[in-house]
Amino acid sequence: MSDCTPDGPEYKVFFLDDQGKIKKSKELKAIASDEEAISMARTLLDGRRLDLFEGCRFVRAFSGAGAEQSASGIGKAESGVSR
């Protein structure tokens, strides 16, 4: 089975360094929707950049400053700073 076609939503957060390289990842268990996964990812923000994926589908990027960018490229910049 491909990572792009999971049986159900499988969300994962990737923690990135300043160069955009993955430093570690965390699976988000028992998450049923993008909104729920985004909310959970926000709780993990601690100044680091992170990307949220569902399977191989990009959902949203979070900058260390709290700015967000969705998969469509139209982000919601909470801090007024875009990624």
N, C-alpha and C positions, 0 to 999 in steps of 0.2 A: 504494500500500500504506500502511496506517495504521501509525503508530509503535507502536500497541498490539498489533500482530500481526506481530512480526518473524519471519523464517525460522528463526532460532535465537536463543539468549539474546544480548541486547545490553545490557550493563550500563554504567551511567554514574554517576559520582559528581559531585554538585553541592556546591561549597564556598560556604557562606553567611556573610554578615556578621552582626553582632549584632542586626540588625532582621529577619533571615531572608531577606534578598534575595540572589539568586545573584550571586556575584562572579566565578566561573569554573567550568568543568566539565572532566571528564576521562573519556574513554572507557576502559573496561577491556577490553582485547583478549584473545581466546582464553580466556574464562572460561565454564565449562560449567554451574556450579551457583550457587545462592544462597550456600551455605556458602563456596565458593571466592571469590566476589565480596565477601562480608563480611570474610573474612580479608585480602583485598587492600586493601579500604577501610581496615581498621584500620592498615595500614602507612602510610597517607596522613595519619593524624591528627597534627596538630601544634598543637593548641590551638584550631583552628577548628571550627565546626559543619559537618557535611556530611550530605547525604542520598544514599542509594543507591537507584537505580531500575533496573529491568530493563524496557526499553521504556517504557511509561507506567505500569507497576506499581511502586508504592512497596515497597521491600524493608525498609529499616532507616534510622533516623536515628542519628547519632552527635553527642554534644555535645562542646564543646571540653574538657570535664572528663573525657571518656572514657565517659560513660554512653551506653547504647544503648536505642533503642526500636524494636521490630519493627512490622511492618505491622498486627498484631493489637492493638497498643496495650499489649501485655504485654512490657515491656522487660527487659533484663538490665543492671542498673546496676552496672557494674564498679567505679565509684568511690563508690558509695553515693548518688549524686546523680542524680535523674531529670531528663529534659529538660523 
